[in-house]
Amino acid sequence: MDYLWILAGKEEPLPVFSRVVEALENYEEFPFLLEPIYHEVSDLEDEDIDRLRFGLVRLQVYADIHRYEDMEAAQRMKYVASTLERVLFGRLLLEGEEAGDKHQCC
């Protein structure tokens, strides 16, 4: 499966996407990739941070659409993408507004 293509969409892939792909392909290593990914993201510009977040959302949507083709791969994609999104952004974009959270994105 071409995870990099899913993450990047129609744009050039961000370098951090290679670490996300590594987490997807070597799932057992994911816990040890959280911190390096976090530190790499902390150096990104705002536009690239937005691209990263939408790449993670795109991965979750792709997993939902294709979940019956390979349930194990779909679960892995959703878990990695949603865990990274929560660690990096505090919540999932697809969940919408959290209780008591009055901030809106755009």
N, C-alpha and C positions, 0 to 999 in steps of 0.2 A: 504494500500500500504506500502511496506517495504522500506521506504526512506533510512534507515540506510544501507541496503544492496546495494542500488544504489550508495550512497555516498562512501562507503568503497570499492566497487568493490570486488576484491578477497583477500583483506588484512584485518587486524584487524582494526576496526573503531577507529578513533581518538576521544578523549573525546569531542572536539568541535563539532563533527557531531551531538551530542545529542541536542545542541542548535539550529542547523540548522533544525533538525527534529521538534523541538518544534515550530520553526517559520512556518514550513509547516503545521503542524497539528493545530496550533492556529494562523492562518494568521493575525488576528486582533492585535496580540501582536508583530508582526514582527518589527514595528518601535521601540519598546522598547527593542528589543533584539540586535539591530545593535551594540550599544556601548559595551555590554558585550561580544559579539562575537569578536569584534575588539580587545578588551583588551586581551581576551584569545588567540587569534591568535598571538598577539605581543610577547608572551612568547614561541612560537613554534620554533623548530629547522628548518633549511632550508629544510631538507628532508620532514618533516611533513607539512611545508608550501606548498611544491610542491604537496604532497598527497591531501591536502585540495583543492588546485586549481583544480586538475584533478577530484576530487570528485564533485566540483561545475560544471565543464564542463560536466562530465558524467551525472549529473542531467539534464542539459540543453539538451543534446543529447537524453536522455531517454524521456524527455518531448516532443521533436520534433517527435520522432518515434511513440509515443503513443498518440499524440495530438487528434486524432479523437475518441479514446476510452472514454476519459473523458476530454473535453476541459477545464473545469474550473480547474481541478487538474493540467493539463498540463500548463496552464497559471500561476497558482500559483507557480509551480516548476520553471518555467523559470524566473519569476519575482524575486523570492527569490534568486535563484542562480546567476542571472546576476547582481542584485543589490549588493549582497555580494561581488562578484568578482570585480565589479567597485570600491566599497568602499575599499576593501583590497588591490587590485592590480592596480587600476587606469584605467584599460581597460579590455575588454573581450578578452580572448585568441582566441576565435573563430572568432573575427573580424579581426585579423591579425594586420599588422602594421598601426598605425595611421598616418595621414598626418603630415609630419615634424618629425616623430619619426624615428630615424636611428638605434635604438637599436634592436638587434635580440636576441631571447631567447637562442638558443643552438648552 
